[in-house]
Amino acid sequence: MKKVSLLLGVLLASSTALAGDPLPVVSDLNVKLGAFAVFESGFSKQEKLKGAEKNISANKKGMAFFNNSAFVANISNTANDITYGAKIVLVPTAKRKVNNDYNGSHVFLEHEFGKIEAGSPIPVARNMTINDGAIPANYIKTGIEYLKQGTKASPSFLTSEETILGDSITAGLDSATYSSEPPRTINYYTPKFDLTDSSKLQFGISYTPDSANTGIDKPSDKSDGITKYAIEETTLDRFEIDKSVKDALTGGIVLEQKLTEEAELKLALTGEYGKSAGKVKQFANKDDKNPLAYKLSDLKAYNIGGELKIGNFKYNACYGSFGKSLTSKELHKAGNKSHYYNGGISYTYNTATTTYLGYFASDKFKNKVNSVKLGVSHILAPGLKPYAEIHAYTLKGKPEFYPNLKARKVKGTVALLGVKLSI
């Protein structure tokens, strides 16, 4: 009864805070602070670039700087076996972080029965997934005349860094998202259940009422997530695509198995499902006030991945599919399915130096990405890690509205030198 009373008290206290009344200060709070800062220089070379598209930055052809940072505070208290608190994240740069530790301020409740995250922008499917297919999208140019082939529409390419909730399915190299923040969700994670002495199992589930509600404005306001797909050399002017999703559920299951003293296996299956709330609008001309509207397919996606650690070696692989999620045959004529897969291996020497090799491939609307990366990182001092990477990639594609065009291919290389500070 005391536990139930405490839980109700926390919820009532939250309502009081929203009303503007002061809350009592708890003197024995547990506060953990963390932060990171990254700086890197990227060097890029890509075939068949033309004009200003040769530049990585506005005025520089082959080199650009990139930096990223975040600060996080985890504040909590424990009473009667219930841990409650909040995660507060400050992001100096308006960019979503790859590391989930630095994403998303929210309130949480934790108990022996599991953990609830209220207001988290990271759904379960994103947090529990296993993949390692990142490619250096900041330094790759895709909107070039060679791939456009005389049209204004660029091919759509897929990277595994994207998720559907929070980043529209066209995210990646040619992203058009609702905001710099993902939508707000309620997440629940079970404890890790002991199946045997050497294996554990965990489940998670999320609910997102509206992917257009990203928390950057009033709940009733819709963040701008309209993708404009300009059409040339046809009788059409453009398509406008609203990829918002409502009543979305995401889930995950993770199995951890200790095989031997030096070998551990981790398997994860995650999925997302949601009702499409937007449509594709087809405009005959710039002044068209009554565009044709077409329904988008519902959101249905999944990812299955595994990670095997044997001594100082780590192997990982995954496959992810978006199926026909948020597509329409009226626009996606060349193809309307998307999937990706990747595999990698890393070796850590003396707990400080790690070398890694990875391969990533994807197919989005018949547009293909292939990327191989080789990297090395070294912990120079506690929290200080310099790194170097080289990526070789190919992009093969055509705008999905033009099925009669022949797909064209470009090749490129990106080299990165960087340093990361974590405290």
Buried (B, 14 or more C-beta within 10 A) or exposed (E): EEBEEBBEEBBEBBEEEEEEEEEEEEEEEEEEEBBBBBBBEBBBBBEBBEEEBBBBEEEEEBBBEBEBBBBBBBBBBBBEEBBBBBBBBEBEEEBBBEEEBBBBBBBBBBBEEBBBBBBBBBBBBBBBBBBBBBBBBBBBBBEBBEBBBEBBBBBBBBBBBBBBBBBBBBBBBBBBBBBEBBBBBBBBBBBBEEEEEEBBBBBBBBBBBBBBBBBEEEEEEBBEBBBEBBBBEEEBBBBBBBBBBBEBBBBBBBBBBBEEEEEBBBBBBBBBBBEBBBBBBBBEEEEBEEBBBBEBBBBBBBBBBBBBBEEEEBBBBBBBBBBBBBBBEBBBBBBBBBBBBBBBBBBBEEEEEBBBEBBBBBBBBBBBBBBBBEBBBBBEEEEEBBBBBBBBBBBBBBBBBBEEBEBBBBBBBBBBEBBBBBE
